[in-house]
Amino acid sequence: VLAGTTVELECLGLGEPKPHVTWSKVGGHLRPGVLASAGTLKMERVERADAGQYRCTATNAVGTVQSHVILHV
């Protein structure tokens, strides 16, 4: 993606009971101002420092699953 643009990533966790979905940055932290709620990760004014691998984790009483995405800026 181009620096300065907005990025929105969606992660759907399906199951019974309904899983709790969270986002994290592998090897780092989500910077202040990044919105992560209801399975959606939204970053406004993306910077080169935002590049990297992001992990979506869905957890419920049955277990945990993860998915990864790599963001290039």
RATA-V623452 format. One record per backbone hydrogen bond with DSSP energy under -1.0 kcal/mol. CO is the residue of the C=O (numbers start at 0). NH is the residue of the N-H. E is the energy in kcal/mol with one decimal. If there is no record, write none. Layout:
[[CO;NH;E] [CO;NH;E]]
This chain:
[[1;4;-1.7] [4;45;-2.8] [6;42;-2.9] [8;40;-3.0] [19;58;-2.3] [21;56;-2.8] [23;54;-3.1] [24;27;-1.7] [30;33;-1.9] [34;41;-3.2] [36;39;-2.4] [38;10;-2.6] [39;36;-2.1] [40;8;-2.9] [41;34;-2.4] [42;6;-2.9] [45;3;-3.0] [46;49;-1.8] [47;50;-1.7] [51;70;-3.4] [52;25;-2.5] [53;68;-2.2] [54;23;-2.0] [55;66;-2.2] [56;21;-2.5] [57;64;-2.3] [58;19;-3.2] [62;59;-2.4] [64;57;-2.7] [66;55;-3.1] [68;53;-3.1] [70;51;-2.2]]
